[in-house]
Amino acid sequence: MLTCDEIFVYKISATELSIAEVAEQVGIGDENYYARLFKKYQGRTPSQYRTLMREKS
């Protein structure tokens, strides 16, 4: 089972959902707030992270 932190990141790297859709699914109604939190804990924006993960696969 995935932890909350893993879900927070997994949905960006493994789905085609928009950042807004991912934010809503993890319980954060504000896309910009989600992006700020994501960058704070992952060191890059959700879009940068998604691009990086696609390049690795």
Phi and psi in radians as a Rosetta constraint file:
Dihedral C 1 N 2 CA 2 C 2 CIRCULARHARMONIC -1.417 0.35
Dihedral N 2 CA 2 C 2 N 3 CIRCULARHARMONIC 2.532 0.35
Dihedral C 2 N 3 CA 3 C 3 CIRCULARHARMONIC -1.403 0.35
Dihedral N 3 CA 3 C 3 N 4 CIRCULARHARMONIC 2.957 0.35
Dihedral C 3 N 4 CA 4 C 4 CIRCULARHARMONIC -1.031 0.35
Dihedral N 4 CA 4 C 4 N 5 CIRCULARHARMONIC -0.731 0.35
Dihedral C 4 N 5 CA 5 C 5 CIRCULARHARMONIC -1.090 0.35
Dihedral N 5 CA 5 C 5 N 6 CIRCULARHARMONIC -0.713 0.35
Dihedral C 5 N 6 CA 6 C 6 CIRCULARHARMONIC -1.174 0.35
Dihedral N 6 CA 6 C 6 N 7 CIRCULARHARMONIC -0.680 0.35
Dihedral C 6 N 7 CA 7 C 7 CIRCULARHARMONIC -1.125 0.35
Dihedral N 7 CA 7 C 7 N 8 CIRCULARHARMONIC -0.718 0.35
Dihedral C 7 N 8 CA 8 C 8 CIRCULARHARMONIC -0.933 0.35
Dihedral N 8 CA 8 C 8 N 9 CIRCULARHARMONIC -0.690 0.35
Dihedral C 8 N 9 CA 9 C 9 CIRCULARHARMONIC -1.606 0.35
Dihedral N 9 CA 9 C 9 N 10 CIRCULARHARMONIC -0.706 0.35
Dihedral C 9 N 10 CA 10 C 10 CIRCULARHARMONIC -0.975 0.35
Dihedral N 10 CA 10 C 10 N 11 CIRCULARHARMONIC -0.777 0.35
Dihedral C 10 N 11 CA 11 C 11 CIRCULARHARMONIC -1.102 0.35
Dihedral N 11 CA 11 C 11 N 12 CIRCULARHARMONIC -0.466 0.35
Dihedral C 11 N 12 CA 12 C 12 CIRCULARHARMONIC -1.321 0.35
Dihedral N 12 CA 12 C 12 N 13 CIRCULARHARMONIC -0.782 0.35
Dihedral C 12 N 13 CA 13 C 13 CIRCULARHARMONIC -1.446 0.35
Dihedral N 13 CA 13 C 13 N 14 CIRCULARHARMONIC -0.465 0.35
Dihedral C 13 N 14 CA 14 C 14 CIRCULARHARMONIC -1.944 0.35
Dihedral N 14 CA 14 C 14 N 15 CIRCULARHARMONIC 0.067 0.35
Dihedral C 14 N 15 CA 15 C 15 CIRCULARHARMONIC -2.268 0.35
Dihedral N 15 CA 15 C 15 N 16 CIRCULARHARMONIC 2.910 0.35
Dihedral C 15 N 16 CA 16 C 16 CIRCULARHARMONIC -1.758 0.35
Dihedral N 16 CA 16 C 16 N 17 CIRCULARHARMONIC 0.218 0.35
Dihedral C 16 N 17 CA 17 C 17 CIRCULARHARMONIC -1.141 0.35
Dihedral N 17 CA 17 C 17 N 18 CIRCULARHARMONIC 2.607 0.35
Dihedral C 17 N 18 CA 18 C 18 CIRCULARHARMONIC -1.211 0.35
Dihedral N 18 CA 18 C 18 N 19 CIRCULARHARMONIC 2.844 0.35
Dihedral C 18 N 19 CA 19 C 19 CIRCULARHARMONIC -1.043 0.35
Dihedral N 19 CA 19 C 19 N 20 CIRCULARHARMONIC -0.700 0.35
Dihedral C 19 N 20 CA 20 C 20 CIRCULARHARMONIC -1.090 0.35
Dihedral N 20 CA 20 C 20 N 21 CIRCULARHARMONIC -0.717 0.35
Dihedral C 20 N 21 CA 21 C 21 CIRCULARHARMONIC -1.158 0.35
Dihedral N 21 CA 21 C 21 N 22 CIRCULARHARMONIC -0.721 0.35
Dihedral C 21 N 22 CA 22 C 22 CIRCULARHARMONIC -1.106 0.35
Dihedral N 22 CA 22 C 22 N 23 CIRCULARHARMONIC -0.800 0.35
Dihedral C 22 N 23 CA 23 C 23 CIRCULARHARMONIC -0.969 0.35
Dihedral N 23 CA 23 C 23 N 24 CIRCULARHARMONIC -0.810 0.35
Dihedral C 23 N 24 CA 24 C 24 CIRCULARHARMONIC -1.114 0.35
Dihedral N 24 CA 24 C 24 N 25 CIRCULARHARMONIC -0.725 0.35
Dihedral C 24 N 25 CA 25 C 25 CIRCULARHARMONIC -1.178 0.35
Dihedral N 25 CA 25 C 25 N 26 CIRCULARHARMONIC -0.497 0.35
Dihedral C 25 N 26 CA 26 C 26 CIRCULARHARMONIC -1.612 0.35
Dihedral N 26 CA 26 C 26 N 27 CIRCULARHARMONIC 0.101 0.35
Dihedral C 26 N 27 CA 27 C 27 CIRCULARHARMONIC 1.596 0.35
Dihedral N 27 CA 27 C 27 N 28 CIRCULARHARMONIC 0.306 0.35
Dihedral C 27 N 28 CA 28 C 28 CIRCULARHARMONIC -2.013 0.35
Dihedral N 28 CA 28 C 28 N 29 CIRCULARHARMONIC 1.934 0.35
Dihedral C 28 N 29 CA 29 C 29 CIRCULARHARMONIC -1.289 0.35
Dihedral N 29 CA 29 C 29 N 30 CIRCULARHARMONIC -0.245 0.35
Dihedral C 29 N 30 CA 30 C 30 CIRCULARHARMONIC -1.925 0.35
Dihedral N 30 CA 30 C 30 N 31 CIRCULARHARMONIC 1.978 0.35
Dihedral C 30 N 31 CA 31 C 31 CIRCULARHARMONIC -0.998 0.35
Dihedral N 31 CA 31 C 31 N 32 CIRCULARHARMONIC -0.707 0.35
Dihedral C 31 N 32 CA 32 C 32 CIRCULARHARMONIC -1.171 0.35
Dihedral N 32 CA 32 C 32 N 33 CIRCULARHARMONIC -0.687 0.35
Dihedral C 32 N 33 CA 33 C 33 CIRCULARHARMONIC -1.125 0.35
Dihedral N 33 CA 33 C 33 N 34 CIRCULARHARMONIC -0.753 0.35
Dihedral C 33 N 34 CA 34 C 34 CIRCULARHARMONIC -1.012 0.35
Dihedral N 34 CA 34 C 34 N 35 CIRCULARHARMONIC -0.803 0.35
Dihedral C 34 N 35 CA 35 C 35 CIRCULARHARMONIC -1.087 0.35
Dihedral N 35 CA 35 C 35 N 36 CIRCULARHARMONIC -0.696 0.35
Dihedral C 35 N 36 CA 36 C 36 CIRCULARHARMONIC -1.139 0.35
Dihedral N 36 CA 36 C 36 N 37 CIRCULARHARMONIC -0.774 0.35
Dihedral C 36 N 37 CA 37 C 37 CIRCULARHARMONIC -1.100 0.35
Dihedral N 37 CA 37 C 37 N 38 CIRCULARHARMONIC -0.760 0.35
Dihedral C 37 N 38 CA 38 C 38 CIRCULARHARMONIC -1.027 0.35
Dihedral N 38 CA 38 C 38 N 39 CIRCULARHARMONIC -0.836 0.35
Dihedral C 38 N 39 CA 39 C 39 CIRCULARHARMONIC -1.119 0.35
Dihedral N 39 CA 39 C 39 N 40 CIRCULARHARMONIC -0.668 0.35
Dihedral C 39 N 40 CA 40 C 40 CIRCULARHARMONIC -1.058 0.35
Dihedral N 40 CA 40 C 40 N 41 CIRCULARHARMONIC -0.730 0.35
Dihedral C 40 N 41 CA 41 C 41 CIRCULARHARMONIC -1.653 0.35
Dihedral N 41 CA 41 C 41 N 42 CIRCULARHARMONIC -0.398 0.35
Dihedral C 41 N 42 CA 42 C 42 CIRCULARHARMONIC -1.872 0.35
Dihedral N 42 CA 42 C 42 N 43 CIRCULARHARMONIC -0.232 0.35
Dihedral C 42 N 43 CA 43 C 43 CIRCULARHARMONIC 1.413 0.35
Dihedral N 43 CA 43 C 43 N 44 CIRCULARHARMONIC 0.109 0.35
Dihedral C 43 N 44 CA 44 C 44 CIRCULARHARMONIC -2.735 0.35
Dihedral N 44 CA 44 C 44 N 45 CIRCULARHARMONIC 2.838 0.35
Dihedral C 44 N 45 CA 45 C 45 CIRCULARHARMONIC -1.256 0.35
Dihedral N 45 CA 45 C 45 N 46 CIRCULARHARMONIC 2.841 0.35
Dihedral C 45 N 46 CA 46 C 46 CIRCULARHARMONIC -0.998 0.35
Dihedral N 46 CA 46 C 46 N 47 CIRCULARHARMONIC -0.701 0.35
Dihedral C 46 N 47 CA 47 C 47 CIRCULARHARMONIC -1.146 0.35
Dihedral N 47 CA 47 C 47 N 48 CIRCULARHARMONIC -0.738 0.35
Dihedral C 47 N 48 CA 48 C 48 CIRCULARHARMONIC -1.107 0.35
Dihedral N 48 CA 48 C 48 N 49 CIRCULARHARMONIC -0.725 0.35
Dihedral C 48 N 49 CA 49 C 49 CIRCULARHARMONIC -1.113 0.35
Dihedral N 49 CA 49 C 49 N 50 CIRCULARHARMONIC -0.780 0.35
Dihedral C 49 N 50 CA 50 C 50 CIRCULARHARMONIC -1.056 0.35
Dihedral N 50 CA 50 C 50 N 51 CIRCULARHARMONIC -0.786 0.35
Dihedral C 50 N 51 CA 51 C 51 CIRCULARHARMONIC -1.076 0.35
Dihedral N 51 CA 51 C 51 N 52 CIRCULARHARMONIC -0.792 0.35
Dihedral C 51 N 52 CA 52 C 52 CIRCULARHARMONIC -1.037 0.35
Dihedral N 52 CA 52 C 52 N 53 CIRCULARHARMONIC -0.789 0.35
Dihedral C 52 N 53 CA 53 C 53 CIRCULARHARMONIC -1.164 0.35
Dihedral N 53 CA 53 C 53 N 54 CIRCULARHARMONIC -0.622 0.35
Dihedral C 53 N 54 CA 54 C 54 CIRCULARHARMONIC -1.189 0.35
Dihedral N 54 CA 54 C 54 N 55 CIRCULARHARMONIC -0.636 0.35
Dihedral C 54 N 55 CA 55 C 55 CIRCULARHARMONIC -1.187 0.35
Dihedral N 55 CA 55 C 55 N 56 CIRCULARHARMONIC -0.569 0.35
Dihedral C 55 N 56 CA 56 C 56 CIRCULARHARMONIC -1.281 0.35
Dihedral N 56 CA 56 C 56 N 57 CIRCULARHARMONIC -0.433 0.35
